[in-house]
Amino acid sequence: MRVGLVGYGLAGSVFHAPLIAATDGLVLDTIVTSNEERRAQARAEFPGVRFAASPHELWERADGHDTPNALGPLDLIVIASPNKTHVPIATAALEAGLPVVVDKPVAGTAAGARGLAALAEERGLLLSVFQNRRWDNDFRTLARLIADGELGDVQRFESRFERWRPQPKGGWRESGDPQEIGGLLYDLGSHVVDQALTLFGPAALVYAESDVRRPGAAADDDTFIAITHANGVRSHLYVSATTAQLGPRFRVLGRSAGYVKYGLDPQEADLRAGLRPAADRPWGEEPEALWGRIGSGESPPSGGGTPVRSLPGDYPAYYAAVAAALRGTGENPVTALQAAAALDVLEAARRSAREGVTVKLSAPTRTEEQPV
């Protein structure tokens, strides 16, 4: 199945292109970018790839029109362009009859995500959202511990996605223009909220604090979100670019035991370094020194409890699931309605931080509930 990739910046070059190319049954066929430097970069890694200057050229192929470098219609469109373009490009792709994967956040509003979901359903097309952090090593390990009852009933889930970047980098991700959908709330916040909903189900109440800390910054760079889930679990989520001392990635407290894990999944760093998933070597493994610990009532300086071997991170599983869904042999790994539920929380968090209130959310429909 031939894939057209729209955008070859950070998301396109580091995440999507390598994972698409590593997936059995998918071929990276065309990249949409007019940037010559990015074209040269892509050509060096994917010698057979072709290029288009705009997404419109991909729709022409779907309509059966010939273009100078076309070899027939595409089977999937992946959208890794700036956030503000996600909805219009996804809408055009679906209207052209093409299945779509959209990088997170799928839209700037929950209503936008639900609108895309309705269009995809109407056309009978796959619409999936790239939430790769569901396949982080620490998240996979935590999900297994919860499923196996190792922690007992979870009472509080603490999740931190923190960085130390005292100088803003600029660009649309740090723009204060609301049209750009920048800032950490919608960037890293999309990940931590999605993980919380996936583990513990729908949100009932949302409270947030959001700040612009760095001189010269225009978008939120230090944000806290508190979620009370419908089942009573409380999630405390931190995303920051201003953290001089990083906290644990996860601290999860249950009735029987707690789990504490430091450090980020290694897959992003490996992809940035040019490493690629392959069947003949391990992928997503981390050293024992970084494994999390499970235990109760212990707090020595080095960390208490018993080490728990981290399951390997598995970003390739996302596109393998997409390929299976396209073949009709598997389910959509991340639906737009699940993404809409996360956007409900992000919108509530933005309102909470702005107005200093706790926001109550309405009960989700069954199709919007996250898998546990």
Summary of the structure (lengths in Angstrom):
residues: 372
radius of gyration: 20.6
end to end distance: 30.5
largest distance: 67.7
contacts: 1251
relative contact order: 0.15
helix: 36%
strand: 22%
